[in-house]
Amino acid sequence: MPSDTSHNPRTGMDVDAFREDIHQHLHYTLAKDKFSSTEWDHYRSVVMAVMDRLHDRWINTQQSYYAQKSKRVYYLSMEYLIGRLMDNMLINLGVQDVVADAIEELGLDYHKVREAEADAGLGNGGLGRLAACFLDSMATLGVPALGYGIRYDYGIFDQDIEDGWQVEKPDLWLQYGYPWSVVRPKKKYSVRFYGKTTVNEDRNGRLHFDWVDTHNVTALAYDTPIPGYENDVVNHLRLWKATSDEGFDLKSFNQGDYIDAVRNNLLEENISRVLYPNDKVFKGQELRLKQEYFLVSASLQDAMNRFKKQFDDLNKIPNQMAIQCNDTHPNLAIPELMRMLMDEEGLEWMPAWDITTKTINYTNHTLMPEALEKWPLSLMSHLLPRHTQIIREIDRRFLNTISVKGERNITSKKNDMRIISNEMESRVRMGHLGIVGAKKVNGVSKLHSKLMKQTIFSEFSDHFPEKFTNVTNGITPRRWLRQCNRTLSELISDHIGSDWVTNLEQLQQLEQFAKDEYFQEQFKEIKLHNKKQLAVYIKKTMGVQVDPHSIFDIQIKRIHEYKRQLMAIMHAMTLYNRLKENPKADIEPRTLLFAGKAAPGYTMAKLQIKLINSVAEVINNDPEVAPKLKVLFLPDYSVSLAEKMIPAANLSEQISTAGMEASGTGNMKFALNGALTIGTLDGANIEIREQVGDENIFIFGHTVDEIEEVRNKGYHPKEICENDKELKKVIDQIHSGYFNPDAPDLFHPITNALLNQGDYFMVLADFRRYIDKQKEVEENYRNTFDWNRKAILNVANMGHFSSDRSIRDYCERIWDIDIDR
């Protein structure tokens, strides 16, 4: 491993070496001096100096995996929300302060250099952030792993707010390149689409299938190093960029047909152009399916190529490879591995199936049937004809294994369980394919895994009881405490040492300081400091002054009806009405902050963003209530914005309809940073309550069983509204356009969904319990000592929610990998 004591400017870990290396890169690599250089140049120079230190470790790590013939984990995900990497890289290398000093000695501002980095546009929400946390933990634990994804030219979108509406703009994260990545020109694979299959007999009389007349696209690899925490291990994230096999058509260009000259390039490069194309139209669906197969094909070719460099016996694949599909998106890995083993390696069906079902695993992230991918069979047949044949055969063989007990009709059961649905327009159910073809299927919280087996996959759970397991999600403490809340992490380390950074269970030692007045005072000052910093950011970006001494009540997540941002803004309206009736009402000052993006085609979610901003406009400009209540929607939510908001939160809003949030990881991040949770018994909230204690969390609302009971008896939201005076006033205000007088009918779809369409997400059913629990929050907040005691106990009991623990569980329960630490 590289020496940490060398003063060589390319490898040294001291201030002098870094300063010289940064300077040399600025001068010799970028051809800039102090007069012409920009913040971007300074940032790139720092990145290149850091990469110099990573490369030796990176090469040595990969060589050690080869030498030890290590079993490797291949993590397939359509999203990786990795955020900015500079701080993370420096922390994991153990040189953040060293590099900060080197930057300062060069006359530069560390903060400005860091801010020059764009958030990588590789993800949207919790799915991608979970994948990023897992990469960090796998490297920190020394798990031989490689993440696979797509190098999108444009991320989900940049979000502007114009007249209260979400406006989507291109995410130009690659506008000036991405210095953390290294292109691998020799790591490219041909990915095939369309065409047809032919059947021939080989000399042994065995049927052989050929996929011919295909349209081919090249997948080119870009690698980003993923260092472990101070352990010299460097794994990597490999992202695939789509390029054309045919290249530039010079003949067309010379004939003046400039569009046709580049047509093929543009069409094929569209595959990696944007994260989540609009799938409301057929072309968007086709492109999305193309993306998923593009990821799977390139990644499995790469994994198989790596395997065959060392092994000749294909039966060793399950002992050398663990393929993890992060949600249904990569589940095409199942027919793809079957195709590779049969059509390219010459295996018969049964040995190929045995290898596949011992190698591939599937993580389910949702209980909502509408969120489980179901691709039209016609589209699948057109785009991937050979895979469709394989899926049909998987389905046929699986259906032959199904039996029934009692009076259950066999045809009905098969229709429920089959991979290819039996309906007018047949669809391929990707969740079903994942279960049938995987070795293990895991949920992401105790409740989610339980409900998965009891509800949407109950038949499969009975059929494959050995396949189902649980791995509760986790977050990396390196980013979500050590990096984003440094002052709190230093306070913790001063009192219990720094082992918690890689062993989060050590935080339990903080329980002894929960009532310590000196520790409490420091803890309180750190929280206030973080709130003041966020207040400065809000003033700078939005022009609104907020009170850092008020309750910072924060809900940040994807905008979706089941996450119930609507209920939170209705609480703000309730407080507003109380203050208008009595400006001297005994209401604790509160700043309610929202952030998150709605899918471009999700009309209701976008309308709710407009409602939040309309309510904010009225409240923030009313001098009677402004001293006690502020509401803001912070635009363009990202990892970097989360790193500002989470350390400043007093109250974490985790208020999804019970049974609909698989896990959540925002709830863990807030609690780790000393916020108390108000939430339903949903997802990981249940396990958080188990860890921190009933008295240190604010739980409200109907449980999963109670919701089912209410629905069965008959749910009547209109009656609830009529019998609750405050609720009725809020609903009337929304419906009448009180908060948007220029278009009084604008919010009718919201009130119609609540009153006339069954209030599917049970907002009105939980409203009163939520309002009463928020009153309890106010009363608790006034007792500063007790509030801080509870907040400290939340931090102290977050050890279970480290992504290091999650990865240990994966290694033990799913991947069959031994780790030393």
Buried (B, 14 or more C-beta within 10 A) or exposed (E): EBEBEEEEBBBBBBBBBBBBBBBBBBBEEBEBEEEEBEBBBBBBBBBBBBBBBBBBBBEBBBEBBEEEEBBBBBBBBBBBBBBBBBBBBBBBBBBBEBBBBBBEBBEBEBEEBBBBBBBBBBBBBBBBBBBBBBBBBBBBBBBBBBBBBBBBBBBBBBBEBEEBEBEBEEBEBBEEEBBBBBEEEEBBBEBBBEBEBEEEEEEEEEEEBEBEEBBBBBBBBBBBBBBBBBBBBBBBBBBBBBBBEBEEBEEBBEEEEEEEBBBBBEEBBBBBBBBBBBBEEEEBBBBBBBBBBBBBBBBBBBBBEBBEEEBEEBEBBBBBBBBBBBBBBBBBBBBBBBBBBBBEBEBEBEBBBBBBBBBBBBBBBBBEEEBBBBBBBEBBBBBBBBBBBBBBBBBEEBBEEBEEEEEEEEEEBBEBBBBBBEEEEBBBBBBBBBBBBBBBBBBBBBBBBBBBBEBBBEBBBEBBEEBBBBBBBBBBBBBBBBBBBBBBBBBBBEBBEBEBBBBBBBBBBBBEBBBBEEBBEBBBEBBEBBBBBBBEBBEEEBEBEBBBEBBBBBBBBBBBBBBBBBBBBBBBBBBBBBBEEEEEEEBBBBBBBBBBBBBBEBEBBBBBBBBBBBBBBBBBEEEEBBEBBBBBBBBBBBBBBBBBBBBBBBBBBBBBBBBBBBBBBBBBBBBBBBBBBBBBBBBBBBBBBBBBEEEBBBBBBBBBEBBBEBEEEEBBBEEBBEEBEBBEBBBEBBBBBBBBEEEEEBBBBBBEBBBEEEBBBBBBBBBBBBBEBBEEBBEBBEEEEEBBBBBBBBBBBBBBBBBBBBBBBBBEBBBBBEBEE
